[in-house]
Amino acid sequence: MSQTVGWDDQRAFLAVVETGSLSAAARRLGLSQPTVRARIEGLEAALGTALFTRSVHGLVPTPTAEAMAAPARAMAHASEAMLRAASADSGTVAGRVRLSVSDFVGLEVLPPMLRSLRDKHPDLTVEFELSNASADLLDQQVDVAVRMHPPEQSALVAKKVPSIPLGLFAHRDYLQAYGRPVCQAKIADHLFIGPDRNRNDLAVAARIGDPALIRWIARTDSHPAQLALARAGLGIAVAQVPAALRYPDLERVLPDIALPELPTWIVTHENLRRLPRVGALFDHLVDAFEAYGDCRRVESPAMKEDNPIQLSIVLP
């Protein structure tokens, strides 16, 4: 290596690896495409090797670039963690705290929970990472996570909250058109919205009845999409009971069918638990999910434009 490699060049490299093109990387970084190109070319010159090859699908990392991606990603996470740590005085509940949740939890469950958090801690900014994949808490990619499986690493602190019940729901317009299913034996008379390829969700769907008898009107592995389709009156869908109860046009059907519950943990790193901003979010989520999992009805208050919570949502 003939030159010092700057962090800006490494950020550009990582953005190209993750997006597959100079233009997409430029949009992510808020830079021009020529600037990103110049940084990649400068990095290649400093390293003395090519990092990407062109294909019909965009820029493909070379084996060298693939080996560099993981440490570059770790540095990016460490940089983000450093900036979050510096976003407020360590003794105040303020600044940035990053939260990892599934797409359904982020879109349907958390927003009503965060109103009281905003009222208690108006200087706290919650950054969402919406993903069904588990973020790495050990590397502090995020500060707090809501998980449906227990953590295995000893350095993590976790609080088990009540498991979330699942149920079958349909829009009242659908029930008026097709009638209310009276028993599991009559499932062939109805239309269902369900999973596509997700194995866990397919196992849940098998609880509804004989797969050969289920009439799928729509299939998707996106839980928010399943709920949206049910709310549109397309058919019957499995949904988290407390979330579905927030919609007055949705009615629960076939409550006698035993569906599994979703075990839920609130998780953080032991080194972060003592920070006021992280502890405030952790404790608030524990309280909120204890009420949510107990199936107490949680109404969604009207959002007021003059008193918003600060949210930064990152979609995968």
C-alpha positions as CSV (number, residue, x, y, z in Angstrom):
1,M,0.0,0.0,0.0
2,S,1.6,3.3,-1.1
3,Q,-0.8,5.8,0.4
4,T,-2.9,6.3,3.6
5,V,-6.5,5.2,3.1
6,G,-9.0,7.7,4.4
7,W,-12.4,6.9,6.0
8,D,-14.3,8.7,3.3
9,D,-12.8,6.4,0.7
10,Q,-13.7,3.4,2.8
11,R,-17.3,4.6,3.3
12,A,-17.6,5.0,-0.5
13,F,-16.2,1.5,-1.0
14,L,-18.7,0.0,1.5
15,A,-21.6,1.9,-0.1
16,V,-20.7,0.5,-3.5
17,V,-20.4,-3.0,-2.2
18,E,-23.8,-2.9,-0.5
19,T,-25.7,-1.1,-3.3
20,G,-23.9,-2.5,-6.4
21,S,-23.5,0.8,-8.3
22,L,-21.9,4.1,-8.1
23,S,-25.1,6.0,-8.5
24,A,-26.9,4.2,-5.7
25,A,-23.9,4.6,-3.5
26,A,-23.8,8.3,-4.3
27,R,-27.5,8.6,-3.3
28,R,-26.9,6.8,0.0
29,L,-23.9,9.0,0.9
30,G,-25.4,12.3,-0.4
31,L,-22.6,12.8,-2.9
32,S,-22.3,13.1,-6.6
33,Q,-21.5,10.0,-8.7
34,P,-18.2,11.5,-10.0
35,T,-17.1,12.0,-6.3
36,V,-17.8,8.4,-5.5
37,R,-16.1,7.2,-8.6
38,A,-13.0,9.3,-7.7
39,R,-12.9,7.8,-4.2
40,I,-13.1,4.3,-5.5
41,E,-10.4,4.9,-8.0
42,G,-8.3,6.5,-5.4
43,L,-8.8,3.6,-3.0
44,E,-7.8,1.1,-5.8
45,A,-4.7,3.2,-6.5
46,A,-3.7,3.2,-2.9
47,L,-4.2,-0.5,-2.5
48,G,-2.7,-1.4,-5.9
49,T,-5.6,-3.7,-6.9
50,A,-8.9,-3.6,-8.6
51,L,-11.9,-3.8,-6.3
52,F,-14.9,-4.1,-8.7
53,T,-15.6,-5.6,-12.1
54,R,-18.5,-4.5,-14.3
55,S,-21.4,-6.8,-15.2
56,V,-24.9,-6.5,-16.5
57,H,-26.0,-6.5,-12.9
58,G,-23.8,-3.6,-11.9
59,L,-20.4,-3.5,-10.1
60,V,-19.3,-6.9,-8.7
61,P,-16.8,-7.0,-5.9
62,T,-13.5,-8.8,-6.6
63,P,-12.4,-11.4,-4.0
64,T,-10.2,-8.8,-2.4
65,A,-13.2,-6.4,-2.1
66,E,-15.3,-9.2,-0.6
67,A,-12.6,-9.8,2.0
68,M,-12.5,-6.1,2.8
69,A,-16.3,-5.7,3.2
70,A,-16.7,-7.2,6.7
71,P,-14.0,-5.1,8.4
72,A,-15.2,-2.0,6.6
73,R,-18.8,-2.7,7.8
74,A,-17.5,-3.2,11.3
75,M,-15.8,0.2,11.2
76,A,-19.0,1.8,9.9
77,H,-20.9,0.3,12.8
78,A,-18.2,1.4,15.3
79,S,-18.3,4.9,13.8
80,E,-22.1,5.1,14.2
81,A,-21.9,3.8,17.8
82,M,-19.3,6.5,18.6
83,L,-21.5,9.2,17.1
84,R,-24.6,8.0,19.1
85,A,-22.5,7.9,22.3
86,A,-21.4,11.5,21.6
87,S,-25.0,12.7,20.8
88,A,-25.7,13.7,24.4
89,D,-24.2,14.0,27.8
90,S,-23.8,10.5,29.3
91,G,-25.9,11.6,32.4
92,T,-29.0,12.8,30.5
93,V,-31.8,11.0,28.7
94,A,-31.2,12.7,25.3
95,G,-29.5,12.1,22.0
96,R,-29.7,9.2,19.6
97,V,-30.6,5.6,20.4
98,R,-30.8,2.9,17.7
99,L,-33.5,0.3,17.9
100,S,-33.8,-2.9,15.8
101,V,-37.3,-4.4,15.3
102,S,-39.1,-6.5,12.7
103,D,-41.0,-4.7,10.0
104,F,-44.4,-5.6,11.5
105,V,-43.4,-4.4,15.0
106,G,-41.9,-1.2,13.6
107,L,-44.9,-0.4,11.5
108,E,-47.8,-1.7,13.6
109,V,-46.8,-2.1,17.2
110,L,-44.2,0.5,18.2
111,P,-45.7,3.8,17.0
112,P,-48.5,3.9,19.7
113,M,-45.9,2.9,22.3
114,L,-43.6,5.8,21.6
115,R,-46.1,8.6,22.4
116,S,-45.5,8.3,26.2
117,L,-41.8,7.9,25.6
118,R,-41.8,11.2,23.7
119,D,-43.7,12.9,26.5
120,K,-41.2,11.7,29.1
121,H,-38.0,12.2,27.1
122,P,-38.6,14.8,24.4
123,D,-34.8,15.1,23.7
124,L,-34.5,11.5,22.8
125,T,-34.3,10.5,19.1
126,V,-35.2,7.0,18.2
127,E,-33.6,5.5,15.1
128,F,-35.4,2.5,13.7
129,E,-33.7,-0.3,11.8
130,L,-36.6,-2.3,10.3
131,S,-35.4,-5.8,9.5
132,N,-36.5,-9.3,10.1
133,A,-32.8,-10.2,10.5
134,S,-31.2,-9.9,13.9
135,A,-28.9,-6.9,14.2
136,D,-25.6,-7.6,16.0
137,L,-25.8,-6.1,19.5
138,L,-22.3,-7.3,20.4
139,D,-20.8,-5.1,17.7
140,Q,-23.3,-2.4,18.8
141,Q,-24.9,-2.1,15.3
142,V,-27.9,-1.1,17.4
143,D,-28.4,-0.2,21.0
144,V,-31.6,-2.0,21.8
145,A,-33.5,-4.8,19.9
146,V,-36.9,-6.5,20.2
147,R,-36.4,-10.1,19.4
148,M,-38.6,-13.2,19.1
149,H,-35.9,-15.5,20.2
150,P,-33.7,-15.5,23.4
151,P,-30.2,-14.1,23.1
152,E,-27.4,-16.6,23.3
153,Q,-24.4,-14.3,24.1
154,S,-23.6,-13.8,27.8
155,A,-22.7,-10.1,27.2
156,L,-26.3,-9.3,26.4
157,V,-29.0,-8.2,28.9
158,A,-32.5,-9.4,28.0
159,K,-35.9,-9.1,29.6
160,K,-38.6,-11.6,28.7
161,V,-42.0,-9.9,28.2
162,P,-45.3,-11.7,27.7
163,S,-45.6,-13.7,24.5
164,I,-47.7,-12.1,21.8
165,P,-50.9,-14.1,20.9
166,L,-51.8,-14.7,17.3
167,G,-55.3,-15.0,15.9
168,L,-57.3,-15.1,12.7
169,F,-58.9,-11.8,11.5
170,A,-61.1,-10.7,8.7
171,H,-62.7,-7.4,7.6
172,R,-66.4,-7.0,8.3
173,D,-67.0,-6.5,4.6
174,Y,-65.4,-9.9,3.9
175,L,-67.6,-11.5,6.6
176,Q,-70.7,-9.9,5.1
177,A,-69.9,-11.2,1.7
178,Y,-68.7,-14.7,2.6
179,G,-70.2,-15.3,6.0
180,R,-68.5,-15.9,9.3
181,P,-66.6,-19.3,9.5
182,V,-68.3,-21.3,12.2
183,C,-65.8,-24.1,12.7
184,Q,-62.4,-25.4,11.4
185,A,-64.2,-28.0,9.3
186,K,-65.6,-25.2,7.1
187,I,-62.3,-23.6,6.1
188,A,-62.7,-24.7,2.5
189,D,-65.6,-22.2,2.2
190,H,-63.4,-19.2,2.9
191,L,-60.4,-17.3,1.4
192,F,-57.2,-17.0,3.3
193,I,-54.1,-14.7,3.2
194,G,-51.0,-16.4,4.2
195,P,-47.2,-17.0,3.9
196,D,-45.3,-17.7,0.7
197,R,-42.0,-19.4,1.6
198,N,-41.3,-18.6,5.3
199,R,-41.0,-22.0,7.0
200,N,-42.1,-20.8,10.4
201,D,-45.1,-19.0,9.0
202,L,-46.0,-22.1,6.9
203,A,-46.0,-24.1,10.1
204,V,-48.4,-21.6,11.7
205,A,-50.6,-21.8,8.6
206,A,-50.7,-25.6,9.0
207,R,-52.5,-25.1,12.3
208,I,-55.5,-23.6,10.4
209,G,-56.4,-26.9,8.8
210,D,-55.6,-29.4,6.0
211,P,-53.3,-27.5,3.6
212,A,-55.1,-29.1,0.7
213,L,-58.3,-27.5,1.8
214,I,-57.1,-24.0,2.4
215,R,-57.9,-21.6,-0.5
216,W,-55.2,-19.0,-0.7
217,I,-56.3,-15.8,-2.2
218,A,-53.0,-14.1,-1.6
219,R,-49.6,-15.2,-0.3
220,T,-46.7,-13.1,1.0
221,D,-44.0,-13.4,3.6
222,S,-44.5,-9.8,4.6
223,H,-46.6,-9.6,7.8
224,P,-47.5,-5.9,7.3
225,A,-48.7,-6.8,3.8
226,Q,-50.8,-9.7,5.2
227,L,-52.5,-7.4,7.6
228,A,-53.0,-4.7,4.9
229,L,-54.7,-7.3,2.6
230,A,-57.0,-8.4,5.4
231,R,-57.9,-4.8,6.1
232,A,-58.8,-4.4,2.5
233,G,-61.3,-7.2,2.8
234,L,-59.5,-9.7,0.7
235,G,-59.7,-12.7,3.1
236,I,-58.8,-14.1,6.5
237,A,-55.2,-13.6,7.8
238,V,-53.1,-14.5,10.8
239,A,-52.2,-11.4,12.8
240,Q,-50.9,-10.4,16.2
241,V,-54.1,-10.1,18.3
242,P,-53.3,-6.8,20.0
243,A,-52.3,-5.1,16.8
244,A,-55.4,-6.3,14.9
245,L,-57.7,-5.2,17.7
246,R,-56.7,-1.6,17.0
247,Y,-58.7,-1.7,13.7
248,P,-62.4,-1.6,14.4
249,D,-63.3,-3.0,10.9
250,L,-61.3,-6.2,11.7
251,E,-63.1,-9.0,13.6
252,R,-61.5,-12.1,15.1
253,V,-62.7,-15.4,13.7
254,L,-62.2,-19.1,14.6
255,P,-60.8,-18.2,18.1
256,D,-60.8,-21.9,19.0
257,I,-58.0,-22.7,16.6
258,A,-54.8,-22.9,18.7
259,L,-52.1,-20.8,17.1
260,P,-48.6,-20.5,18.6
261,E,-47.6,-17.3,20.5
262,L,-44.6,-15.2,19.7
263,P,-42.1,-15.2,22.6
264,T,-40.6,-11.8,22.9
265,W,-37.4,-10.3,24.6
266,I,-36.1,-6.8,24.9
267,V,-32.3,-6.9,24.5
268,T,-29.3,-4.6,24.9
269,H,-25.6,-4.9,25.5
270,E,-24.5,-5.0,29.2
271,N,-22.2,-2.1,28.6
272,L,-25.0,0.1,27.2
273,R,-27.7,-0.8,29.7
274,R,-26.4,1.7,32.2
275,L,-26.5,4.7,29.8
276,P,-29.6,6.8,30.6
277,R,-30.7,7.1,26.9
278,V,-30.5,3.4,26.4
279,G,-31.9,2.5,29.7
280,A,-34.9,4.8,29.2
281,L,-35.8,3.1,25.9
282,F,-35.1,-0.4,27.3
283,D,-37.3,0.2,30.4
284,H,-40.1,1.8,28.3
285,L,-40.2,-1.0,25.9
286,V,-40.4,-3.6,28.7
287,D,-43.4,-1.8,30.2
288,A,-45.1,-1.3,26.8
289,F,-44.7,-4.8,25.6
290,E,-45.9,-6.2,29.0
291,A,-49.1,-4.4,28.4
292,Y,-49.2,-5.3,24.7
293,G,-48.6,-9.0,25.2
294,D,-51.3,-9.1,27.9
295,C,-53.7,-8.3,25.1
296,R,-54.9,-5.1,26.7
297,R,-56.5,-2.9,24.1
298,V,-54.1,-0.2,23.1
299,E,-55.7,2.6,21.1
300,S,-53.7,4.6,18.6
301,P,-54.1,8.2,19.5
302,A,-54.3,10.7,16.7
303,M,-50.8,12.0,15.9
304,K,-50.4,15.7,16.4
305,E,-48.3,17.6,13.9
306,D,-47.4,20.2,16.6
307,N,-45.9,17.6,18.9
308,P,-44.1,14.9,16.9
309,I,-41.6,12.3,18.2
310,Q,-38.3,12.4,16.5
311,L,-38.1,9.3,14.3
312,S,-35.4,8.3,11.8
313,I,-36.7,5.1,10.0
314,V,-34.3,3.0,8.0
315,L,-35.9,0.5,5.7
316,P,-33.9,-2.5,4.5
